[in-house]
């Protein structure tokens, strides 16, 4: 498969369709649509240069939406990653993260942050395997440090941090 490329605003519709299709096996159609709402077009309008798409002759197979923090020169943030279920477990997400880390470091960023829900055990395990540490929260549940109400009332999150090296 070719190297990940920079995302384009024109990828937005396809990425939304991918989220709704790829998560359709673990969610209802309504839940998959709701998940896709985490990816409004503005992410690709304003952060396409730091977001990645992996595609082959069949189309988009994986993507990473991330950005360099506009309020400081040290941090980057990974907002959303999707991998075609047929490619999961083959290092595709690792490849996207590694490319994002490399480009962020080249741009002078020294740390990356990410967030997930406490029930997303696969995401938590993946981030730990990628060298992220879990940030101390305001409480602990099931052994995880949680940030209560991070995304609003009742929307607790697990927050990750990873130092980058050049």
mmCIF file of the C-alpha atoms, coordinates in Angstrom:
data_MODEL
# 
_entry.id   MODEL 
# 
loop_
_atom_site.group_PDB 
_atom_site.id 
_atom_site.type_symbol 
_atom_site.label_atom_id 
_atom_site.label_alt_id 
_atom_site.label_comp_id 
_atom_site.label_asym_id 
_atom_site.label_entity_id 
_atom_site.label_seq_id 
_atom_site.pdbx_PDB_ins_code 
_atom_site.Cartn_x 
_atom_site.Cartn_y 
_atom_site.Cartn_z 
_atom_site.occupancy 
_atom_site.B_iso_or_equiv 
_atom_site.pdbx_formal_charge 
_atom_site.auth_seq_id 
_atom_site.auth_comp_id 
_atom_site.auth_asym_id 
_atom_site.auth_atom_id 
_atom_site.pdbx_PDB_model_num 
ATOM 1   C CA . UNK A 1 1   ? 0.000   0.000  0.000  1.00 0.00 ? 1   UNK A CA 1 
ATOM 2   C CA . UNK A 1 2   ? 1.350   3.491  -0.786 1.00 0.00 ? 2   UNK A CA 1 
ATOM 3   C CA . UNK A 1 3   ? 2.505   5.964  1.846  1.00 0.00 ? 3   UNK A CA 1 
ATOM 4   C CA . UNK A 1 4   ? -0.137  7.981  3.685  1.00 0.00 ? 4   UNK A CA 1 
ATOM 5   C CA . UNK A 1 5   ? -0.907  11.240 1.946  1.00 0.00 ? 5   UNK A CA 1 
ATOM 6   C CA . UNK A 1 6   ? -2.095  14.579 3.200  1.00 0.00 ? 6   UNK A CA 1 
ATOM 7   C CA . UNK A 1 7   ? -5.864  14.729 3.589  1.00 0.00 ? 7   UNK A CA 1 
ATOM 8   C CA . UNK A 1 8   ? -7.944  17.055 1.412  1.00 0.00 ? 8   UNK A CA 1 
ATOM 9   C CA . UNK A 1 9   ? -11.242 18.809 2.083  1.00 0.00 ? 9   UNK A CA 1 
ATOM 10  C CA . UNK A 1 10  ? -12.674 16.726 -0.766 1.00 0.00 ? 10  UNK A CA 1 
ATOM 11  C CA . UNK A 1 11  ? -12.044 13.571 1.328  1.00 0.00 ? 11  UNK A CA 1 
ATOM 12  C CA . UNK A 1 12  ? -14.617 14.607 3.928  1.00 0.00 ? 12  UNK A CA 1 
ATOM 13  C CA . UNK A 1 13  ? -17.697 12.939 2.449  1.00 0.00 ? 13  UNK A CA 1 
ATOM 14  C CA . UNK A 1 14  ? -15.869 9.670  1.882  1.00 0.00 ? 14  UNK A CA 1 
ATOM 15  C CA . UNK A 1 15  ? -14.385 9.687  5.385  1.00 0.00 ? 15  UNK A CA 1 
ATOM 16  C CA . UNK A 1 16  ? -17.838 10.205 6.906  1.00 0.00 ? 16  UNK A CA 1 
ATOM 17  C CA . UNK A 1 17  ? -19.169 7.309  4.817  1.00 0.00 ? 17  UNK A CA 1 
ATOM 18  C CA . UNK A 1 18  ? -16.223 5.168  5.967  1.00 0.00 ? 18  UNK A CA 1 
ATOM 19  C CA . UNK A 1 19  ? -16.965 5.867  9.640  1.00 0.00 ? 19  UNK A CA 1 
ATOM 20  C CA . UNK A 1 20  ? -20.608 4.932  9.176  1.00 0.00 ? 20  UNK A CA 1 
ATOM 21  C CA . UNK A 1 21  ? -19.702 1.746  7.305  1.00 0.00 ? 21  UNK A CA 1 
ATOM 22  C CA . UNK A 1 22  ? -16.638 0.637  9.293  1.00 0.00 ? 22  UNK A CA 1 
ATOM 23  C CA . UNK A 1 23  ? -18.326 1.059  12.675 1.00 0.00 ? 23  UNK A CA 1 
ATOM 24  C CA . UNK A 1 24  ? -21.578 -0.458 11.416 1.00 0.00 ? 24  UNK A CA 1 
ATOM 25  C CA . UNK A 1 25  ? -20.545 -3.863 12.726 1.00 0.00 ? 25  UNK A CA 1 
ATOM 26  C CA . UNK A 1 26  ? -20.340 -2.627 16.327 1.00 0.00 ? 26  UNK A CA 1 
ATOM 27  C CA . UNK A 1 27  ? -23.027 0.057  16.386 1.00 0.00 ? 27  UNK A CA 1 
ATOM 28  C CA . UNK A 1 28  ? -26.531 0.671  15.138 1.00 0.00 ? 28  UNK A CA 1 
ATOM 29  C CA . UNK A 1 29  ? -26.811 2.843  12.004 1.00 0.00 ? 29  UNK A CA 1 
ATOM 30  C CA . UNK A 1 30  ? -27.907 5.749  14.217 1.00 0.00 ? 30  UNK A CA 1 
ATOM 31  C CA . UNK A 1 31  ? -24.896 5.296  16.522 1.00 0.00 ? 31  UNK A CA 1 
ATOM 32  C CA . UNK A 1 32  ? -22.520 5.093  13.539 1.00 0.00 ? 32  UNK A CA 1 
ATOM 33  C CA . UNK A 1 33  ? -24.024 8.334  12.142 1.00 0.00 ? 33  UNK A CA 1 
ATOM 34  C CA . UNK A 1 34  ? -23.615 9.963  15.557 1.00 0.00 ? 34  UNK A CA 1 
ATOM 35  C CA . UNK A 1 35  ? -19.964 8.888  15.658 1.00 0.00 ? 35  UNK A CA 1 
ATOM 36  C CA . UNK A 1 36  ? -19.372 10.440 12.239 1.00 0.00 ? 36  UNK A CA 1 
ATOM 37  C CA . UNK A 1 37  ? -20.546 13.776 13.671 1.00 0.00 ? 37  UNK A CA 1 
ATOM 38  C CA . UNK A 1 38  ? -17.201 13.918 15.486 1.00 0.00 ? 38  UNK A CA 1 
ATOM 39  C CA . UNK A 1 39  ? -15.707 14.694 12.069 1.00 0.00 ? 39  UNK A CA 1 
ATOM 40  C CA . UNK A 1 40  ? -17.244 17.924 10.805 1.00 0.00 ? 40  UNK A CA 1 
ATOM 41  C CA . UNK A 1 41  ? -15.793 19.262 7.566  1.00 0.00 ? 41  UNK A CA 1 
ATOM 42  C CA . UNK A 1 42  ? -13.976 22.020 9.457  1.00 0.00 ? 42  UNK A CA 1 
ATOM 43  C CA . UNK A 1 43  ? -11.298 19.518 10.507 1.00 0.00 ? 43  UNK A CA 1 
ATOM 44  C CA . UNK A 1 44  ? -10.295 19.021 6.886  1.00 0.00 ? 44  UNK A CA 1 
ATOM 45  C CA . UNK A 1 45  ? -10.836 22.676 5.997  1.00 0.00 ? 45  UNK A CA 1 
ATOM 46  C CA . UNK A 1 46  ? -8.412  23.862 8.664  1.00 0.00 ? 46  UNK A CA 1 
ATOM 47  C CA . UNK A 1 47  ? -6.223  20.852 9.465  1.00 0.00 ? 47  UNK A CA 1 
ATOM 48  C CA . UNK A 1 48  ? -5.844  18.943 6.203  1.00 0.00 ? 48  UNK A CA 1 
ATOM 49  C CA . UNK A 1 49  ? -2.093  19.539 6.122  1.00 0.00 ? 49  UNK A CA 1 
ATOM 50  C CA . UNK A 1 50  ? -1.660  17.579 9.360  1.00 0.00 ? 50  UNK A CA 1 
ATOM 51  C CA . UNK A 1 51  ? -4.300  14.907 8.682  1.00 0.00 ? 51  UNK A CA 1 
ATOM 52  C CA . UNK A 1 52  ? -3.538  11.724 6.757  1.00 0.00 ? 52  UNK A CA 1 
ATOM 53  C CA . UNK A 1 53  ? -5.293  9.404  4.329  1.00 0.00 ? 53  UNK A CA 1 
ATOM 54  C CA . UNK A 1 54  ? -4.186  5.946  3.281  1.00 0.00 ? 54  UNK A CA 1 
ATOM 55  C CA . UNK A 1 55  ? -5.748  4.728  0.068  1.00 0.00 ? 55  UNK A CA 1 
ATOM 56  C CA . UNK A 1 56  ? -5.332  2.116  -2.604 1.00 0.00 ? 56  UNK A CA 1 
ATOM 57  C CA . UNK A 1 57  ? -7.016  1.457  -5.930 1.00 0.00 ? 57  UNK A CA 1 
ATOM 58  C CA . UNK A 1 58  ? -10.300 0.740  -4.108 1.00 0.00 ? 58  UNK A CA 1 
ATOM 59  C CA . UNK A 1 59  ? -10.359 4.088  -2.273 1.00 0.00 ? 59  UNK A CA 1 
ATOM 60  C CA . UNK A 1 60  ? -9.726  5.324  1.257  1.00 0.00 ? 60  UNK A CA 1 
ATOM 61  C CA . UNK A 1 61  ? -8.719  2.455  3.540  1.00 0.00 ? 61  UNK A CA 1 
ATOM 62  C CA . UNK A 1 62  ? -7.641  4.408  6.627  1.00 0.00 ? 62  UNK A CA 1 
ATOM 63  C CA . UNK A 1 63  ? -7.368  7.967  7.882  1.00 0.00 ? 63  UNK A CA 1 
ATOM 64  C CA . UNK A 1 64  ? -6.045  10.031 10.780 1.00 0.00 ? 64  UNK A CA 1 
ATOM 65  C CA . UNK A 1 65  ? -7.425  13.458 11.608 1.00 0.00 ? 65  UNK A CA 1 
ATOM 66  C CA . UNK A 1 66  ? -4.966  15.398 13.725 1.00 0.00 ? 66  UNK A CA 1 
ATOM 67  C CA . UNK A 1 67  ? -3.501  18.835 14.107 1.00 0.00 ? 67  UNK A CA 1 
ATOM 68  C CA . UNK A 1 68  ? -0.737  20.881 15.627 1.00 0.00 ? 68  UNK A CA 1 
ATOM 69  C CA . UNK A 1 69  ? -2.005  22.955 18.535 1.00 0.00 ? 69  UNK A CA 1 
ATOM 70  C CA . UNK A 1 70  ? -2.518  26.522 17.361 1.00 0.00 ? 70  UNK A CA 1 
ATOM 71  C CA . UNK A 1 71  ? -2.142  27.894 20.907 1.00 0.00 ? 71  UNK A CA 1 
ATOM 72  C CA . UNK A 1 72  ? 1.326   26.496 21.594 1.00 0.00 ? 72  UNK A CA 1 
ATOM 73  C CA . UNK A 1 73  ? 4.318   25.350 19.605 1.00 0.00 ? 73  UNK A CA 1 
ATOM 74  C CA . UNK A 1 74  ? 4.954   22.066 21.403 1.00 0.00 ? 74  UNK A CA 1 
ATOM 75  C CA . UNK A 1 75  ? 1.791   19.965 21.167 1.00 0.00 ? 75  UNK A CA 1 
ATOM 76  C CA . UNK A 1 76  ? -0.001  18.014 18.475 1.00 0.00 ? 76  UNK A CA 1 
ATOM 77  C CA . UNK A 1 77  ? -3.328  16.231 18.877 1.00 0.00 ? 77  UNK A CA 1 
ATOM 78  C CA . UNK A 1 78  ? -4.792  13.125 17.252 1.00 0.00 ? 78  UNK A CA 1 
ATOM 79  C CA . UNK A 1 79  ? -8.555  13.594 17.077 1.00 0.00 ? 79  UNK A CA 1 
ATOM 80  C CA . UNK A 1 80  ? -9.914  10.583 15.174 1.00 0.00 ? 80  UNK A CA 1 
ATOM 81  C CA . UNK A 1 81  ? -8.490  7.541  13.427 1.00 0.00 ? 81  UNK A CA 1 
ATOM 82  C CA . UNK A 1 82  ? -10.309 5.025  11.273 1.00 0.00 ? 82  UNK A CA 1 
ATOM 83  C CA . UNK A 1 83  ? -9.110  1.815  9.645  1.00 0.00 ? 83  UNK A CA 1 
ATOM 84  C CA . UNK A 1 84  ? -11.071 -0.399 7.281  1.00 0.00 ? 84  UNK A CA 1 
ATOM 85  C CA . UNK A 1 85  ? -11.979 -3.548 9.253  1.00 0.00 ? 85  UNK A CA 1 
ATOM 86  C CA . UNK A 1 86  ? -10.285 -5.651 6.558  1.00 0.00 ? 86  UNK A CA 1 
ATOM 87  C CA . UNK A 1 87  ? -6.957  -3.983 7.424  1.00 0.00 ? 87  UNK A CA 1 
ATOM 88  C CA . UNK A 1 88  ? -7.205  -3.998 11.217 1.00 0.00 ? 88  UNK A CA 1 
ATOM 89  C CA . UNK A 1 89  ? -4.465  -5.852 13.044 1.00 0.00 ? 89  UNK A CA 1 
ATOM 90  C CA . UNK A 1 90  ? -2.000  -5.358 10.183 1.00 0.00 ? 90  UNK A CA 1 
ATOM 91  C CA . UNK A 1 91  ? -0.162  -2.284 11.462 1.00 0.00 ? 91  UNK A CA 1 
ATOM 92  C CA . UNK A 1 92  ? -2.191  0.249  9.473  1.00 0.00 ? 92  UNK A CA 1 
ATOM 93  C CA . UNK A 1 93  ? -3.062  2.500  12.430 1.00 0.00 ? 93  UNK A CA 1 
ATOM 94  C CA . UNK A 1 94  ? 0.510   2.193  13.699 1.00 0.00 ? 94  UNK A CA 1 
ATOM 95  C CA . UNK A 1 95  ? 1.714   3.386  10.292 1.00 0.00 ? 95  UNK A CA 1 
ATOM 96  C CA . UNK A 1 96  ? -0.585  6.428  10.399 1.00 0.00 ? 96  UNK A CA 1 
ATOM 97  C CA . UNK A 1 97  ? 0.466   7.310  13.949 1.00 0.00 ? 97  UNK A CA 1 
ATOM 98  C CA . UNK A 1 98  ? 4.160   6.888  13.119 1.00 0.00 ? 98  UNK A CA 1 
ATOM 99  C CA . UNK A 1 99  ? 3.819   9.181  10.096 1.00 0.00 ? 99  UNK A CA 1 
ATOM 100 C CA . UNK A 1 100 ? 1.921   11.742 12.193 1.00 0.00 ? 100 UNK A CA 1 
ATOM 101 C CA . UNK A 1 101 ? 4.607   11.584 14.931 1.00 0.00 ? 101 UNK A CA 1 
ATOM 102 C CA . UNK A 1 102 ? 7.396   12.050 12.390 1.00 0.00 ? 102 UNK A CA 1 
ATOM 103 C CA . UNK A 1 103 ? 5.743   15.037 10.710 1.00 0.00 ? 103 UNK A CA 1 
ATOM 104 C CA . UNK A 1 104 ? 4.858   16.621 14.051 1.00 0.00 ? 104 UNK A CA 1 
ATOM 105 C CA . UNK A 1 105 ? 8.468   16.255 15.244 1.00 0.00 ? 105 UNK A CA 1 
ATOM 106 C CA . UNK A 1 106 ? 9.743   17.723 11.968 1.00 0.00 ? 106 UNK A CA 1 
ATOM 107 C CA . UNK A 1 107 ? 7.471   20.718 12.620 1.00 0.00 ? 107 UNK A CA 1 
ATOM 108 C CA . UNK A 1 108 ? 9.064   21.165 16.048 1.00 0.00 ? 108 UNK A CA 1 
ATOM 109 C CA . UNK A 1 109 ? 6.332   19.521 18.110 1.00 0.00 ? 109 UNK A CA 1 
ATOM 110 C CA . UNK A 1 110 ? 7.594   17.605 21.128 1.00 0.00 ? 110 UNK A CA 1 
ATOM 111 C CA . UNK A 1 111 ? 4.435   15.935 22.424 1.00 0.00 ? 111 UNK A CA 1 
ATOM 112 C CA . UNK A 1 112 ? 1.203   14.402 21.182 1.00 0.00 ? 112 UNK A CA 1 
ATOM 113 C CA . UNK A 1 113 ? -2.089  14.090 22.996 1.00 0.00 ? 113 UNK A CA 1 
ATOM 114 C CA . UNK A 1 114 ? -5.181  11.980 22.357 1.00 0.00 ? 114 UNK A CA 1 
ATOM 115 C CA . UNK A 1 115 ? -8.448  11.209 24.157 1.00 0.00 ? 115 UNK A CA 1 
ATOM 116 C CA . UNK A 1 116 ? -10.830 8.246  24.180 1.00 0.00 ? 116 UNK A CA 1 
ATOM 117 C CA . UNK A 1 117 ? -13.827 7.030  26.121 1.00 0.00 ? 117 UNK A CA 1 
ATOM 118 C CA . UNK A 1 118 ? -13.177 4.733  29.096 1.00 0.00 ? 118 UNK A CA 1 
ATOM 119 C CA . UNK A 1 119 ? -15.160 1.921  27.486 1.00 0.00 ? 119 UNK A CA 1 
ATOM 120 C CA . UNK A 1 120 ? -12.993 1.874  24.363 1.00 0.00 ? 120 UNK A CA 1 
ATOM 121 C CA . UNK A 1 121 ? -10.610 -0.800 25.605 1.00 0.00 ? 121 UNK A CA 1 
ATOM 122 C CA . UNK A 1 122 ? -9.137  -1.389 22.147 1.00 0.00 ? 122 UNK A CA 1 
ATOM 123 C CA . UNK A 1 123 ? -8.181  2.266  21.801 1.00 0.00 ? 123 UNK A CA 1 
ATOM 124 C CA . UNK A 1 124 ? -6.700  2.344  25.303 1.00 0.00 ? 124 UNK A CA 1 
ATOM 125 C CA . UNK A 1 125 ? -4.584  -0.748 24.609 1.00 0.00 ? 125 UNK A CA 1 
ATOM 126 C CA . UNK A 1 126 ? -3.471  0.626  21.230 1.00 0.00 ? 126 UNK A CA 1 
ATOM 127 C CA . UNK A 1 127 ? -2.408  3.989  22.649 1.00 0.00 ? 127 UNK A CA 1 
ATOM 128 C CA . UNK A 1 128 ? -0.466  2.302  25.423 1.00 0.00 ? 128 UNK A CA 1 
ATOM 129 C CA . UNK A 1 129 ? 1.259   0.085  22.839 1.00 0.00 ? 129 UNK A CA 1 
ATOM 130 C CA . UNK A 1 130 ? 2.143   3.210  20.854 1.00 0.00 ? 130 UNK A CA 1 
ATOM 131 C CA . UNK A 1 131 ? 3.989   4.652  23.832 1.00 0.00 ? 131 UNK A CA 1 
ATOM 132 C CA . UNK A 1 132 ? 1.315   6.940  25.233 1.00 0.00 ? 132 UNK A CA 1 
ATOM 133 C CA . UNK A 1 133 ? 0.945   7.324  28.973 1.00 0.00 ? 133 UNK A CA 1 
ATOM 134 C CA . UNK A 1 134 ? -2.391  7.863  30.679 1.00 0.00 ? 134 UNK A CA 1 
ATOM 135 C CA . UNK A 1 135 ? -2.710  11.291 32.248 1.00 0.00 ? 135 UNK A CA 1 
ATOM 136 C CA . UNK A 1 136 ? -3.785  11.484 35.861 1.00 0.00 ? 136 UNK A CA 1 
ATOM 137 C CA . UNK A 1 137 ? -7.475  12.275 36.068 1.00 0.00 ? 137 UNK A CA 1 
ATOM 138 C CA . UNK A 1 138 ? -9.717  13.487 38.833 1.00 0.00 ? 138 UNK A CA 1 
ATOM 139 C CA . UNK A 1 139 ? -10.850 9.951  39.687 1.00 0.00 ? 139 UNK A CA 1 
ATOM 140 C CA . UNK A 1 140 ? -10.079 6.307  38.922 1.00 0.00 ? 140 UNK A CA 1 
ATOM 141 C CA . UNK A 1 141 ? -12.579 3.716  37.688 1.00 0.00 ? 141 UNK A CA 1 
ATOM 142 C CA . UNK A 1 142 ? -11.725 0.140  36.735 1.00 0.00 ? 142 UNK A CA 1 
ATOM 143 C CA . UNK A 1 143 ? -8.064  1.037  37.125 1.00 0.00 ? 143 UNK A CA 1 
ATOM 144 C CA . UNK A 1 144 ? -8.254  3.908  34.610 1.00 0.00 ? 144 UNK A CA 1 
ATOM 145 C CA . UNK A 1 145 ? -7.606  7.555  35.408 1.00 0.00 ? 145 UNK A CA 1 
ATOM 146 C CA . UNK A 1 146 ? -10.718 9.415  34.262 1.00 0.00 ? 146 UNK A CA 1 
ATOM 147 C CA . UNK A 1 147 ? -11.310 13.060 33.487 1.00 0.00 ? 147 UNK A CA 1 
ATOM 148 C CA . UNK A 1 148 ? -14.899 13.543 34.655 1.00 0.00 ? 148 UNK A CA 1 
ATOM 149 C CA . UNK A 1 149 ? -17.158 15.496 32.322 1.00 0.00 ? 149 UNK A CA 1 
ATOM 150 C CA . UNK A 1 150 ? -14.293 16.058 29.861 1.00 0.00 ? 150 UNK A CA 1 
ATOM 151 C CA . UNK A 1 151 ? -16.708 16.298 26.931 1.00 0.00 ? 151 UNK A CA 1 
ATOM 152 C CA . UNK A 1 152 ? -19.686 17.489 28.966 1.00 0.00 ? 152 UNK A CA 1 
ATOM 153 C CA . UNK A 1 153 ? -21.817 16.083 31.772 1.00 0.00 ? 153 UNK A CA 1 
ATOM 154 C CA . UNK A 1 154 ? -21.499 12.308 31.944 1.00 0.00 ? 154 UNK A CA 1 
ATOM 155 C CA . UNK A 1 155 ? -18.879 12.285 29.170 1.00 0.00 ? 155 UNK A CA 1 
ATOM 156 C CA . UNK A 1 156 ? -15.789 11.070 31.016 1.00 0.00 ? 156 UNK A CA 1 
ATOM 157 C CA . UNK A 1 157 ? -12.603 10.502 29.024 1.00 0.00 ? 157 UNK A CA 1 
ATOM 158 C CA . UNK A 1 158 ? -9.200  8.882  29.269 1.00 0.00 ? 158 UNK A CA 1 
ATOM 159 C CA . UNK A 1 159 ? -6.472  11.323 28.203 1.00 0.00 ? 159 UNK A CA 1 
ATOM 160 C CA . UNK A 1 160 ? -3.153  10.250 26.693 1.00 0.00 ? 160 UNK A CA 1 
ATOM 161 C CA . UNK A 1 161 ? 0.203   11.948 26.350 1.00 0.00 ? 161 UNK A CA 1 
ATOM 162 C CA . UNK A 1 162 ? 3.316   10.948 24.411 1.00 0.00 ? 162 UNK A CA 1 
ATOM 163 C CA . UNK A 1 163 ? 6.684   12.671 24.169 1.00 0.00 ? 163 UNK A CA 1 
ATOM 164 C CA . UNK A 1 164 ? 8.245   12.854 20.719 1.00 0.00 ? 164 UNK A CA 1 
ATOM 165 C CA . UNK A 1 165 ? 11.892  12.588 19.826 1.00 0.00 ? 165 UNK A CA 1 
ATOM 166 C CA . UNK A 1 166 ? 13.489  13.768 16.629 1.00 0.00 ? 166 UNK A CA 1 
# 
